[in-house]
Amino acid sequence: MITLPARPDRNWLRSFSVAFALGAGLVIVALAQLLDTRPPLRLAVAVTLVIAVPGLLRPLLMYRIYRGWNRLARGYARIARHLLLRVCYYTVFALVARAGSALRVERPAPGTSLWTPRSTLPPTTYASQDASPTASKDGLAGVLLWSIRSGQLWAIFLVPFLALLRMLEAEAKGGPPADIYTLY
Amino acid sequence: MRILRAILASLGSPICWLAAVPVLALGFPFWGIAGLTRIVSWILRLGAPHPVPWQQLMAFEPTIGWKPRPLLDAYAKGARVFHLTTDAEGWRGRTTIEESDIVVFGDSFAFGYGADDRTWFAALHTTLRIKGIGANGYNMVQELLWMERLAPRLRGKLVVWFVYYGNDLYENLQPNLDRYRMPFVRPIPGSKDWEIVTSHIRPEPWPCPTPRRYYPRLAEICRPSFLSERAFAACSFLLARGRDICREARAPLVVIGIPVPAQLEPEGISRLAAMAPDAAAFDPDLPDRRLAETCRALGVPFVTLKDHLTADDYIRGDGHWTPAGHRRVATLLGQLHRELVGGGKPDRTPRLEIATS
């Protein structure tokens, strides 16, 4: 996941302040390298400490920075996901489409229907039929298995992209904390 | 054709990766910080106490729905990991109801969600013993049912009823909390009276768990609407029943209104108003006013925490009280006990604004 939890606890805020401080220190060193000056290690260490120590002692001080950073990360993830999907579509799918379609549509015999009966979905799908356990539990392994079983080997090449898209998914915002109403 | 497709996909895939690399490289700072934060978080958690899953802390309770398990001494996960103990009946803290001076009925606020045993409001008073009767997610119906059951043990104690505007007003009307079945109230057809429904309470999951959208519901309740009228009518019915129970038990009752943090700051009020179907009619003080009116009519003292807490007394992103918030609530309970029951040492704190008849 490229984004951090939308509802951080103190531990997350502390960890973020350390990571952010190290990142800031590294940026100073990298900038100095780029500008061909001697890496100002003391300055880098000082900046790292100035950010990390208050964040470790008073993690709530980091909340606004955390939230701002996470917002930026979500924005980047949204754009990256969009671009990745487009690139994937115009390269892999466009090329595979050149092989033609295997879909053969038969006309139904007179008086018959191609509608297929469906049974009622389980109550767990009440909120979202797409989020039914059968639809999501297999994940990437399910795509892999399906492509092997069905002989659609080309779909195997999609799996790394699907994995990448999953890593770019942002954590859902809003709603009460996930576990406060897990009761028994 | 299948082989041809696989060959074409194998050709397209590297091109795709080449095109994707710059996009992914741009996100390097985000990948770096996210990864590093997770590693540091994992290291920091190594020495920390391990929280017990909530499923092991709560248990199904016939008629009422659920209840904390008895004799717990565990760490639980809230906004942070916190230490909690429960007595032989499952209520937070080791003080028994008989030993206590104040008995607080409520939801996760009365349970002290997110606060350690040392820092929750019931443990902070030096002279008074306070007992919290509550659990995460309780609505006022569940709290009233406990009040009814425990009534013989309340005599002479100050009974405090926490009413949280975030979900209590709405969920008094709901048969379920997510997948858990919950007692609720409904109007009796052809009558102006209400009834408590518990016949559906079973451990089996509720077949149609509904998404919890409290802020939009609260926004709707904070303006004249059908839901608002219904929510306040149900609340009045429950408060009247509570008043009768406490009167019979000879225990003075006081109602405390707990606003959501958004009701305490202009930015939050604007956010709530934007969720209301009619922003112009939105009134963040409506729950306080309606509850005060009801309590006045019933002859029950009412205090709103809006006069005692600020948004900073709530944990951001969680909505429960900070240690400072717990301290303020403990102080308030002490003042209420002094004003309504008497006794204890006199102090210099100003008299409370209590709405009474």
HADDOCK unambig.tbl for C-alpha pairs under 7 A between the chains (distance, minus, plus):
assign (segid A and resid 2 and name CA) (segid B and resid 30 and name CA) 6.20 0.50 0.50
assign (segid A and resid 2 and name CA) (segid B and resid 31 and name CA) 5.45 0.50 0.50
assign (segid A and resid 2 and name CA) (segid B and resid 34 and name CA) 5.70 0.50 0.50
assign (segid A and resid 3 and name CA) (segid B and resid 34 and name CA) 6.40 0.50 0.50
assign (segid A and resid 4 and name CA) (segid B and resid 34 and name CA) 6.35 0.50 0.50
assign (segid A and resid 7 and name CA) (segid B and resid 317 and name CA) 5.80 0.50 0.50
assign (segid A and resid 9 and name CA) (segid B and resid 79 and name CA) 5.03 0.50 0.50
assign (segid A and resid 9 and name CA) (segid B and resid 80 and name CA) 5.30 0.50 0.50
assign (segid A and resid 10 and name CA) (segid B and resid 80 and name CA) 6.22 0.50 0.50
assign (segid A and resid 11 and name CA) (segid B and resid 41 and name CA) 6.28 0.50 0.50
assign (segid A and resid 12 and name CA) (segid B and resid 41 and name CA) 6.03 0.50 0.50
assign (segid A and resid 15 and name CA) (segid B and resid 37 and name CA) 5.06 0.50 0.50
assign (segid A and resid 15 and name CA) (segid B and resid 40 and name CA) 5.13 0.50 0.50
assign (segid A and resid 15 and name CA) (segid B and resid 41 and name CA) 5.02 0.50 0.50
assign (segid A and resid 16 and name CA) (segid B and resid 37 and name CA) 4.96 0.50 0.50
assign (segid A and resid 19 and name CA) (segid B and resid 33 and name CA) 5.78 0.50 0.50
assign (segid A and resid 19 and name CA) (segid B and resid 36 and name CA) 5.43 0.50 0.50
assign (segid A and resid 19 and name CA) (segid B and resid 37 and name CA) 5.27 0.50 0.50
assign (segid A and resid 20 and name CA) (segid B and resid 33 and name CA) 6.40 0.50 0.50
assign (segid A and resid 73 and name CA) (segid B and resid 30 and name CA) 5.96 0.50 0.50
assign (segid A and resid 76 and name CA) (segid B and resid 27 and name CA) 6.92 0.50 0.50
assign (segid A and resid 80 and name CA) (segid B and resid 23 and name CA) 6.19 0.50 0.50
assign (segid A and resid 84 and name CA) (segid B and resid 20 and name CA) 6.22 0.50 0.50
assign (segid A and resid 87 and name CA) (segid B and resid 16 and name CA) 5.99 0.50 0.50
assign (segid A and resid 87 and name CA) (segid B and resid 19 and name CA) 6.89 0.50 0.50
assign (segid A and resid 88 and name CA) (segid B and resid 16 and name CA) 5.79 0.50 0.50
assign (segid A and resid 91 and name CA) (segid B and resid 12 and name CA) 5.24 0.50 0.50
assign (segid A and resid 91 and name CA) (segid B and resid 15 and name CA) 6.92 0.50 0.50
assign (segid A and resid 91 and name CA) (segid B and resid 16 and name CA) 5.97 0.50 0.50
assign (segid A and resid 92 and name CA) (segid B and resid 9 and name CA) 5.31 0.50 0.50
assign (segid A and resid 92 and name CA) (segid B and resid 12 and name CA) 4.62 0.50 0.50
assign (segid A and resid 92 and name CA) (segid B and resid 13 and name CA) 5.89 0.50 0.50
assign (segid A and resid 95 and name CA) (segid B and resid 8 and name CA) 5.78 0.50 0.50
assign (segid A and resid 95 and name CA) (segid B and resid 9 and name CA) 6.65 0.50 0.50
assign (segid A and resid 95 and name CA) (segid B and resid 12 and name CA) 6.47 0.50 0.50
assign (segid A and resid 96 and name CA) (segid B and resid 5 and name CA) 5.13 0.50 0.50
assign (segid A and resid 96 and name CA) (segid B and resid 8 and name CA) 5.56 0.50 0.50
assign (segid A and resid 96 and name CA) (segid B and resid 9 and name CA) 5.84 0.50 0.50
assign (segid A and resid 99 and name CA) (segid B and resid 1 and name CA) 6.39 0.50 0.50
assign (segid A and resid 99 and name CA) (segid B and resid 4 and name CA) 6.49 0.50 0.50
assign (segid A and resid 99 and name CA) (segid B and resid 5 and name CA) 5.92 0.50 0.50
assign (segid A and resid 123 and name CA) (segid B and resid 207 and name CA) 5.48 0.50 0.50
assign (segid A and resid 123 and name CA) (segid B and resid 208 and name CA) 6.14 0.50 0.50
assign (segid A and resid 126 and name CA) (segid B and resid 208 and name CA) 6.02 0.50 0.50
assign (segid A and resid 127 and name CA) (segid B and resid 210 and name CA) 6.72 0.50 0.50
assign (segid A and resid 152 and name CA) (segid B and resid 2 and name CA) 6.23 0.50 0.50
assign (segid A and resid 153 and name CA) (segid B and resid 6 and name CA) 5.56 0.50 0.50
assign (segid A and resid 154 and name CA) (segid B and resid 5 and name CA) 5.78 0.50 0.50
assign (segid A and resid 154 and name CA) (segid B and resid 6 and name CA) 3.95 0.50 0.50
assign (segid A and resid 154 and name CA) (segid B and resid 9 and name CA) 5.45 0.50 0.50
assign (segid A and resid 157 and name CA) (segid B and resid 9 and name CA) 6.51 0.50 0.50
assign (segid A and resid 157 and name CA) (segid B and resid 10 and name CA) 6.67 0.50 0.50
assign (segid A and resid 157 and name CA) (segid B and resid 13 and name CA) 6.43 0.50 0.50
assign (segid A and resid 175 and name CA) (segid B and resid 212 and name CA) 6.73 0.50 0.50
assign (segid A and resid 175 and name CA) (segid B and resid 213 and name CA) 6.59 0.50 0.50
assign (segid A and resid 177 and name CA) (segid B and resid 318 and name CA) 6.82 0.50 0.50
assign (segid A and resid 180 and name CA) (segid B and resid 136 and name CA) 6.93 0.50 0.50
assign (segid A and resid 181 and name CA) (segid B and resid 136 and name CA) 6.67 0.50 0.50
assign (segid A and resid 181 and name CA) (segid B and resid 137 and name CA) 6.39 0.50 0.50
assign (segid A and resid 182 and name CA) (segid B and resid 54 and name CA) 5.93 0.50 0.50
assign (segid A and resid 182 and name CA) (segid B and resid 55 and name CA) 6.29 0.50 0.50
assign (segid A and resid 183 and name CA) (segid B and resid 54 and name CA) 5.82 0.50 0.50
assign (segid A and resid 183 and name CA) (segid B and resid 55 and name CA) 5.21 0.50 0.50
assign (segid A and resid 183 and name CA) (segid B and resid 58 and name CA) 5.38 0.50 0.50
assign (segid A and resid 184 and name CA) (segid B and resid 54 and name CA) 6.97 0.50 0.50
assign (segid A and resid 184 and name CA) (segid B and resid 55 and name CA) 4.11 0.50 0.50
assign (segid A and resid 184 and name CA) (segid B and resid 56 and name CA) 6.79 0.50 0.50
assign (segid A and resid 184 and name CA) (segid B and resid 58 and name CA) 5.27 0.50 0.50
assign (segid A and resid 184 and name CA) (segid B and resid 59 and name CA) 5.17 0.50 0.50
assign (segid A and resid 184 and name CA) (segid B and resid 60 and name CA) 6.39 0.50 0.50
